[in-house]
Amino acid sequence: MKDAVKNIQRGKVVSGVSHERFLQVAKKIRQGDHSFEPIILWGHDESSPLTILEGHLRATAFGLVADEAPEVIPAIVGLSSR
C-alpha cells in the first residue's frame, strides 16, 4: 500500500490503471464520508504483520489522506497459523 500511495502522489501510472478511483475515495474521506465496509486483514498471530485480503482501494485512499483520515478505521482481523 505504501508503494501505491507514493506512485499515486508522484503521478506514476502502473499497468495503465488510472488513479481516479483512489482519488475519488480519498476525496470522500476528506469530506468526512467514512461510511465504508471494514477492511479485511489476515495475519499468522497477534505480533505478525497483517496482509490486506479485501479493501486495497480503501486502505490506499486512507493512506493518501494521511493525517486527515479518521482516528479509527474499521477492520476485521483474522489470525491463523495455517
MOPAC internal coordinates of N, CA, C and O (Angstrom, degrees):
PM7 1SCF
backbone

  N    0.0000 0     0.00 0     0.00 0    0    0    0
  C    1.4287 1     0.00 0     0.00 0    1    0    0
  C    1.5308 1   110.36 1     0.00 0    2    1    0
  O    1.2310 1   120.05 1   140.79 1    3    2    1
  N    1.3330 1   117.51 1   -39.21 1    3    2    1
  C    1.4725 1   120.31 1   179.12 1    5    3    2
  C    1.5203 1   110.92 1   -57.42 1    6    5    3
  O    1.2310 1   120.40 1   138.38 1    7    6    5
  N    1.3302 1   116.84 1   -41.62 1    7    6    5
  C    1.4609 1   120.59 1   179.97 1    9    7    6
  C    1.5212 1   110.72 1   -66.07 1   10    9    7
  O    1.2310 1   120.51 1   140.24 1   11   10    9
  N    1.3239 1   116.63 1   -39.76 1   11   10    9
  C    1.4681 1   120.18 1   179.28 1   13   11   10
  C    1.5179 1   110.43 1   -62.77 1   14   13   11
  O    1.2310 1   120.20 1   135.58 1   15   14   13
  N    1.3217 1   117.23 1   -44.42 1   15   14   13
  C    1.4645 1   121.22 1   178.82 1   17   15   14
  C    1.5287 1   109.76 1   -60.48 1   18   17   15
  O    1.2310 1   120.15 1   132.83 1   19   18   17
  N    1.3222 1   117.32 1   -47.17 1   19   18   17
  C    1.4743 1   120.61 1   179.31 1   21   19   18
  C    1.5259 1   111.10 1   -60.71 1   22   21   19
  O    1.2310 1   120.17 1   135.49 1   23   22   21
  N    1.3353 1   117.27 1   -44.51 1   23   22   21
  C    1.4666 1   120.54 1  -179.78 1   25   23   22
  C    1.5193 1   111.39 1   -61.20 1   26   25   23
  O    1.2310 1   120.53 1   136.22 1   27   26   25
  N    1.3341 1   116.59 1   -43.78 1   27   26   25
  C    1.4652 1   120.26 1  -179.63 1   29   27   26
  C    1.5259 1   109.72 1   -64.89 1   30   29   27
  O    1.2310 1   120.11 1   135.07 1   31   30   29
  N    1.3203 1   117.40 1   -44.93 1   31   30   29
  C    1.4660 1   120.94 1   179.94 1   33   31   30
  C    1.5213 1   111.66 1   -61.52 1   34   33   31
  O    1.2310 1   119.94 1   146.96 1   35   34   33
  N    1.3213 1   117.72 1   -33.04 1   35   34   33
  C    1.4665 1   122.40 1   179.57 1   37   35   34
  C    1.5231 1   112.46 1   -85.70 1   38   37   35
  O    1.2310 1   120.47 1   170.83 1   39   38   37
  N    1.3492 1   116.70 1    -9.17 1   39   38   37
  C    1.4534 1   120.25 1  -178.34 1   41   39   38
  C    1.5195 1   113.49 1    80.25 1   42   41   39
  O    1.2310 1   120.35 1  -166.55 1   43   42   41
  N    1.3274 1   116.93 1    13.45 1   43   42   41
  C    1.4595 1   120.64 1  -179.26 1   45   43   42
  C    1.5289 1   109.67 1   -79.47 1   46   45   43
  O    1.2310 1   120.84 1   -56.98 1   47   46   45
  N    1.3219 1   115.99 1   123.02 1   47   46   45
  C    1.4667 1   121.87 1   179.45 1   49   47   46
  C    1.5290 1   108.32 1   -94.40 1   50   49   47
  O    1.2310 1   120.87 1   -52.40 1   51   50   49
  N    1.3217 1   115.94 1   127.60 1   51   50   49
  C    1.4599 1   121.73 1  -179.28 1   53   51   50
  C    1.5233 1   108.69 1  -110.19 1   54   53   51
  O    1.2310 1   120.36 1   -51.04 1   55   54   53
  N    1.3042 1   116.91 1   128.96 1   55   54   53
  C    1.4718 1   123.75 1   178.85 1   57   55   54
  C    1.5248 1   112.68 1    55.03 1   58   57   55
  O    1.2310 1   120.32 1  -151.42 1   59   58   57
  N    1.3211 1   116.99 1    28.58 1   59   58   57
  C    1.4551 1   120.94 1   177.14 1   61   59   58
  C    1.5176 1   115.02 1    70.22 1   62   61   59
  O    1.2310 1   119.52 1  -165.97 1   63   62   61
  N    1.3369 1   118.53 1    14.03 1   63   62   61
  C    1.4641 1   122.38 1  -177.91 1   65   63   62
  C    1.5247 1   109.44 1   -87.67 1   66   65   63
  O    1.2310 1   120.57 1   -55.77 1   67   66   65
  N    1.3118 1   116.52 1   124.23 1   67   66   65
  C    1.4625 1   122.36 1  -179.85 1   69   67   66
  C    1.5302 1   110.97 1   -66.23 1   70   69   67
  O    1.2310 1   120.76 1   -29.89 1   71   70   69
  N    1.3022 1   116.15 1   150.11 1   71   70   69
  C    1.4661 1   122.11 1   176.53 1   73   71   70
  C    1.5189 1   111.84 1   -85.40 1   74   73   71
  O    1.2310 1   120.16 1   173.69 1   75   74   73
  N    1.3097 1   117.29 1    -6.31 1   75   74   73
  C    1.4572 1   122.04 1  -170.62 1   77   75   74
  C    1.5397 1   113.04 1   -54.71 1   78   77   75
  O    1.2310 1   119.69 1   136.03 1   79   78   77
  N    1.3230 1   118.19 1   -43.97 1   79   78   77
  C    1.4838 1   120.49 1  -179.38 1   81   79   78
  C    1.5201 1   110.95 1   -59.67 1   82   81   79
  O    1.2310 1   120.50 1   135.85 1   83   82   81
  N    1.3314 1   116.64 1   -44.15 1   83   82   81
  C    1.4609 1   121.28 1  -179.43 1   85   83   82
  C    1.5235 1   110.70 1   -64.51 1   86   85   83
  O    1.2310 1   120.79 1   137.10 1   87   86   85
  N    1.3345 1   116.09 1   -42.90 1   87   86   85
  C    1.4618 1   121.07 1  -178.64 1   89   87   86
  C    1.5291 1   111.47 1   -67.39 1   90   89   87
  O    1.2310 1   120.27 1   143.87 1   91   90   89
  N    1.3315 1   117.09 1   -36.13 1   91   90   89
  C    1.4653 1   120.59 1   178.42 1   93   91   90
  C    1.5317 1   111.41 1   -66.29 1   94   93   91
  O    1.2310 1   120.25 1   137.33 1   95   94   93
  N    1.3256 1   117.13 1   -42.67 1   95   94   93
  C    1.4660 1   120.52 1   178.53 1   97   95   94
  C    1.5297 1   109.63 1   -67.79 1   98   97   95
  O    1.2310 1   119.92 1   139.87 1   99   98   97
  N    1.3224 1   117.76 1   -40.13 1   99   98   97
  C    1.4657 1   120.86 1   176.85 1  101   99   98
  C    1.5282 1   110.28 1   -60.81 1  102  101   99
  O    1.2310 1   120.26 1   140.85 1  103  102  101
  N    1.3237 1   117.11 1   -39.15 1  103  102  101
  C    1.4668 1   121.56 1   178.09 1  105  103  102
  C    1.5275 1   110.61 1   -61.96 1  106  105  103
  O    1.2310 1   120.59 1   136.31 1  107  106  105
  N    1.3439 1   116.48 1   -43.69 1  107  106  105
  C    1.4694 1   120.37 1   178.17 1  109  107  106
  C    1.5295 1   110.86 1   -60.60 1  110  109  107
  O    1.2310 1   120.76 1   138.57 1  111  110  109
  N    1.3212 1   116.15 1   -41.43 1  111  110  109
  C    1.4704 1   120.26 1   179.69 1  113  111  110
  C    1.5268 1   109.81 1   -63.51 1  114  113  111
  O    1.2310 1   120.44 1   134.77 1  115  114  113
  N    1.3255 1   116.76 1   -45.23 1  115  114  113
  C    1.4748 1   120.63 1   179.10 1  117  115  114
  C    1.5239 1   111.71 1   -61.09 1  118  117  115
  O    1.2310 1   120.46 1   150.29 1  119  118  117
  N    1.3350 1   116.73 1   -29.71 1  119  118  117
  C    1.4644 1   121.84 1   179.66 1  121  119  118
  C    1.5379 1   111.66 1   -83.53 1  122  121  119
  O    1.2310 1   120.45 1  -178.04 1  123  122  121
  N    1.3282 1   116.75 1     1.96 1  123  122  121
  C    1.4626 1   120.45 1   176.72 1  125  123  122
  C    1.5114 1   114.84 1    93.98 1  126  125  123
  O    1.2310 1   119.96 1  -176.78 1  127  126  125
  N    1.3213 1   117.68 1     3.22 1  127  126  125
  C    1.4705 1   120.93 1   178.92 1  129  127  126
  C    1.5241 1   108.95 1   -89.78 1  130  129  127
  O    1.2310 1   121.08 1   -76.99 1  131  130  129
  N    1.3220 1   115.54 1   103.01 1  131  130  129
  C    1.4676 1   120.85 1   179.43 1  133  131  130
  C    1.5179 1   110.49 1  -116.32 1  134  133  131
  O    1.2310 1   119.85 1  -155.31 1  135  134  133
  N    1.3147 1   117.89 1    24.69 1  135  134  133
  C    1.4711 1   122.11 1  -173.70 1  137  135  134
  C    1.5302 1   111.58 1   -83.75 1  138  137  135
  O    1.2310 1   121.07 1  -119.35 1  139  138  137
  N    1.3314 1   115.55 1    60.65 1  139  138  137
  C    1.4559 1   121.14 1  -178.99 1  141  139  138
  C    1.5242 1   110.02 1  -105.39 1  142  141  139
  O    1.2310 1   121.02 1   -20.85 1  143  142  141
  N    1.3070 1   115.66 1   159.15 1  143  142  141
  C    1.4667 1   120.90 1   172.08 1  145  143  142
  C    1.5289 1   108.18 1   -66.00 1  146  145  143
  O    1.2310 1   120.22 1   -25.65 1  147  146  145
  N    1.3321 1   117.19 1   154.35 1  147  146  145
  C    1.4678 1   119.21 1   178.38 1  149  147  146
  C    1.5309 1   111.89 1   -62.17 1  150  149  147
  O    1.2310 1   121.11 1   -32.65 1  151  150  149
  N    1.3110 1   115.48 1   147.35 1  151  150  149
  C    1.4585 1   121.63 1   172.76 1  153  151  150
  C    1.5323 1   106.33 1   -77.61 1  154  153  151
  O    1.2310 1   119.91 1   -40.63 1  155  154  153
  N    1.3145 1   117.79 1   139.37 1  155  154  153
  C    1.4674 1   120.98 1  -178.76 1  157  155  154
  C    1.5218 1   109.35 1  -103.89 1  158  157  155
  O    1.2310 1   121.42 1   -56.83 1  159  158  157
  N    1.3392 1   114.89 1   123.17 1  159  158  157
  C    1.4556 1   122.80 1  -176.17 1  161  159  158
  C    1.5222 1   110.23 1  -120.27 1  162  161  159
  O    1.2310 1   121.02 1   -25.83 1  163  162  161
  N    1.3174 1   115.65 1   154.17 1  163  162  161
  C    1.4699 1   121.60 1   178.04 1  165  163  162
  C    1.5133 1   109.42 1  -138.38 1  166  165  163
  O    1.2310 1   121.26 1   -35.76 1  167  166  165
  N    1.3410 1   115.20 1   144.24 1  167  166  165
  C    1.4546 1   120.87 1   174.74 1  169  167  166
  C    1.5116 1   110.50 1  -151.58 1  170  169  167
  O    1.2310 1   120.39 1   -14.13 1  171  170  169
  N    1.3252 1   116.87 1   165.87 1  171  170  169
  C    1.4630 1   121.82 1   180.00 1  173  171  170
  C    1.5216 1   111.86 1   -70.59 1  174  173  171
  O    1.2310 1   120.51 1   136.83 1  175  174  173
  N    1.3334 1   116.64 1   -43.17 1  175  174  173
  C    1.4591 1   121.54 1   180.00 1  177  175  174
  C    1.5294 1   108.29 1  -156.93 1  178  177  175
  O    1.2310 1   120.58 1     2.21 1  179  178  177
  N    1.3345 1   116.49 1  -177.79 1  179  178  177
  C    1.4629 1   121.01 1  -174.86 1  181  179  178
  C    1.5263 1   114.20 1   -61.72 1  182  181  179
  O    1.2310 1   119.76 1   156.21 1  183  182  181
  N    1.3099 1   118.07 1   -23.79 1  183  182  181
  C    1.4647 1   119.79 1  -178.39 1  185  183  182
  C    1.5253 1   113.46 1  -102.58 1  186  185  183
  O    1.2310 1   119.78 1   179.80 1  187  186  185
  N    1.3151 1   118.03 1    -0.20 1  187  186  185
  C    1.4718 1   120.45 1  -178.66 1  189  187  186
  C    1.5219 1   110.82 1   -84.96 1  190  189  187
  O    1.2310 1   120.38 1   -22.66 1  191  190  189
  N    1.3275 1   116.88 1   157.34 1  191  190  189
  C    1.4711 1   119.66 1   173.11 1  193  191  190
  C    1.5255 1   109.68 1   -62.36 1  194  193  191
  O    1.2310 1   120.53 1   -28.02 1  195  194  193
  N    1.3076 1   116.58 1   151.98 1  195  194  193
  C    1.4607 1   121.48 1   179.22 1  197  195  194
  C    1.5219 1   110.13 1  -102.56 1  198  197  195
  O    1.2310 1   121.17 1   -34.51 1  199  198  197
  N    1.3342 1   115.36 1   145.49 1  199  198  197
  C    1.4538 1   123.05 1   178.04 1  201  199  198
  C    1.5259 1   108.22 1  -111.23 1  202  201  199
  O    1.2310 1   120.44 1   -43.91 1  203  202  201
  N    1.3196 1   116.76 1   136.09 1  203  202  201
  C    1.4646 1   120.39 1   176.82 1  205  203  202
  C    1.5242 1   107.96 1   -78.64 1  206  205  203
  O    1.2310 1   120.85 1   -60.56 1  207  206  205
  N    1.3372 1   115.99 1   119.44 1  207  206  205
  C    1.4623 1   120.78 1   176.02 1  209  207  206
  C    1.5262 1   110.79 1   -91.86 1  210  209  207
  O    1.2310 1   120.53 1   145.30 1  211  210  209
  N    1.3246 1   116.60 1   -34.70 1  211  210  209
  C    1.4580 1   121.64 1  -179.01 1  213  211  210
  C    1.5200 1   107.76 1  -149.51 1  214  213  211
  O    1.2310 1   120.38 1   -48.66 1  215  214  213
  N    1.3262 1   116.88 1   131.34 1  215  214  213
  C    1.4533 1   120.67 1   178.22 1  217  215  214
  C    1.5140 1   114.21 1   115.66 1  218  217  215
  O    1.2310 1   120.56 1  -156.05 1  219  218  217
  N    1.3290 1   116.54 1    23.95 1  219  218  217
  C    1.4670 1   120.07 1  -179.51 1  221  219  218
  C    1.5327 1   112.30 1   -59.09 1  222  221  219
  O    1.2310 1   120.32 1   137.85 1  223  222  221
  N    1.3139 1   116.99 1   -42.15 1  223  222  221
  C    1.4578 1   120.27 1  -179.24 1  225  223  222
  C    1.5234 1   109.91 1   -62.42 1  226  225  223
  O    1.2310 1   119.99 1   131.87 1  227  226  225
  N    1.3355 1   117.63 1   -48.13 1  227  226  225
  C    1.4710 1   121.13 1   179.74 1  229  227  226
  C    1.5229 1   111.00 1   -62.46 1  230  229  227
  O    1.2310 1   120.13 1   135.24 1  231  230  229
  N    1.3279 1   117.35 1   -44.76 1  231  230  229
  C    1.4634 1   121.02 1  -179.31 1  233  231  230
  C    1.5301 1   110.48 1   -61.33 1  234  233  231
  O    1.2310 1   120.35 1   138.29 1  235  234  233
  N    1.3190 1   116.93 1   -41.71 1  235  234  233
  C    1.4612 1   121.00 1   178.86 1  237  235  234
  C    1.5247 1   110.39 1   -65.25 1  238  237  235
  O    1.2310 1   120.34 1   137.78 1  239  238  237
  N    1.3254 1   116.96 1   -42.22 1  239  238  237
  C    1.4700 1   120.44 1   178.52 1  241  239  238
  C    1.5293 1   110.75 1   -62.92 1  242  241  239
  O    1.2310 1   119.91 1   138.71 1  243  242  241
  N    1.3293 1   117.78 1   -41.29 1  243  242  241
  C    1.4682 1   119.77 1   176.46 1  245  243  242
  C    1.5318 1   109.75 1   -62.55 1  246  245  243
  O    1.2310 1   120.30 1   142.02 1  247  246  245
  N    1.3196 1   117.04 1   -37.98 1  247  246  245
  C    1.4587 1   120.68 1   176.66 1  249  247  246
  C    1.5201 1   111.89 1   -64.68 1  250  249  247
  O    1.2310 1   120.26 1   143.80 1  251  250  249
  N    1.3205 1   117.11 1   -36.20 1  251  250  249
  C    1.4613 1   121.26 1   179.10 1  253  251  250
  C    1.5281 1   112.45 1   -66.01 1  254  253  251
  O    1.2310 1   120.39 1   144.44 1  255  254  253
  N    1.3183 1   116.85 1   -35.56 1  255  254  253
  C    1.4674 1   119.09 1  -178.23 1  257  255  254
  C    1.5248 1   111.79 1   -86.85 1  258  257  255
  O    1.2310 1   120.18 1   167.76 1  259  258  257
  N    1.3203 1   117.26 1   -12.24 1  259  258  257
  C    1.4679 1   124.45 1   175.30 1  261  259  258
  C    1.5213 1   112.67 1    45.45 1  262  261  259
  O    1.2310 1   120.15 1    69.34 1  263  262  261
  N    1.3248 1   117.32 1  -110.66 1  263  262  261
  C    1.4677 1   122.15 1  -175.03 1  265  263  262
  C    1.5221 1   113.41 1   -66.85 1  266  265  263
  O    1.2310 1   120.04 1   166.43 1  267  266  265
  N    1.3172 1   117.52 1   -13.57 1  267  266  265
  C    1.4645 1   120.45 1   178.59 1  269  267  266
  C    1.5346 1   111.88 1   -87.26 1  270  269  267
  O    1.2310 1   120.29 1   174.98 1  271  270  269
  N    1.3182 1   117.05 1    -5.02 1  271  270  269
  C    1.4713 1   121.18 1   179.00 1  273  271  270
  C    1.5232 1   108.90 1   -69.23 1  274  273  271
  O    1.2310 1   120.38 1   -26.80 1  275  274  273
  N    1.3346 1   116.89 1   153.20 1  275  274  273
  C    1.4634 1   118.99 1   176.83 1  277  275  274
  C    1.5262 1   110.33 1   -63.40 1  278  277  275
  O    1.2310 1   121.15 1   -22.78 1  279  278  277
  N    1.3141 1   115.40 1   157.22 1  279  278  277
  C    1.4614 1   120.48 1  -178.44 1  281  279  278
  C    1.5305 1   111.61 1   -64.34 1  282  281  279
  O    1.2310 1   120.65 1   146.25 1  283  282  281
  N    1.3359 1   116.36 1   -33.75 1  283  282  281
  C    1.4586 1   121.58 1  -179.68 1  285  283  282
  C    1.5278 1   108.72 1  -120.84 1  286  285  283
  O    1.2310 1   120.69 1   -51.40 1  287  286  285
  N    1.3215 1   116.29 1   128.60 1  287  286  285
  C    1.4694 1   121.96 1   176.94 1  289  287  286
  C    1.5198 1   107.14 1  -114.57 1  290  289  287
  O    1.2310 1   119.84 1   -60.38 1  291  290  289
  N    1.3440 1   117.92 1   119.62 1  291  290  289
  C    1.4617 1   120.24 1  -178.27 1  293  291  290
  C    1.5306 1   111.95 1   -60.96 1  294  293  291
  O    1.2310 1   121.44 1   -45.10 1  295  294  293
  N    1.3267 1   114.85 1   134.90 1  295  294  293
  C    1.4599 1   120.65 1   178.58 1  297  295  294
  C    1.5248 1   109.15 1  -149.02 1  298  297  295
  O    1.2310 1   121.32 1   -29.31 1  299  298  297
  N    1.3007 1   115.08 1   150.69 1  299  298  297
  C    1.4575 1   122.53 1   171.58 1  301  299  298
  C    1.5265 1   105.16 1  -110.77 1  302  301  299
  O    1.2310 1   120.59 1   -53.77 1  303  302  301
  N    1.3238 1   116.48 1   126.23 1  303  302  301
  C    1.4554 1   121.30 1  -176.81 1  305  303  302
  C    1.5310 1   109.57 1  -116.28 1  306  305  303
  O    1.2310 1   120.71 1   -54.86 1  307  306  305
  N    1.3009 1   116.25 1   125.14 1  307  306  305
  C    1.4574 1   121.71 1   175.40 1  309  307  306
  C    1.5232 1   109.19 1  -110.81 1  310  309  307
  O    1.2310 1   120.62 1   -42.76 1  311  310  309
  N    1.3292 1   116.41 1   137.24 1  311  310  309
  C    1.4541 1   120.92 1   178.92 1  313  311  310
  C    1.5222 1   108.75 1  -122.69 1  314  313  311
  O    1.2310 1   120.59 1   -46.28 1  315  314  313
  N    1.3265 1   116.48 1   133.72 1  315  314  313
  C    1.4575 1   121.52 1   177.97 1  317  315  314
  C    1.5241 1   109.07 1  -161.89 1  318  317  315
  O    1.2310 1   121.05 1   -44.33 1  319  318  317
  N    1.2836 1   115.60 1   135.67 1  319  318  317
  C    1.4666 1   119.35 1   178.24 1  321  319  318
  C    1.5221 1   111.96 1   -82.14 1  322  321  319
  O    1.2310 1   119.90 1   177.12 1  323  322  321
  N    1.3212 1   117.80 1    -2.88 1  323  322  321
  C    1.4687 1   120.92 1   179.18 1  325  323  322
  C    1.4935 1   112.20 1  -106.59 1  326  325  323
  O    1.2310 1   120.10 1   180.00 1  327  326  325

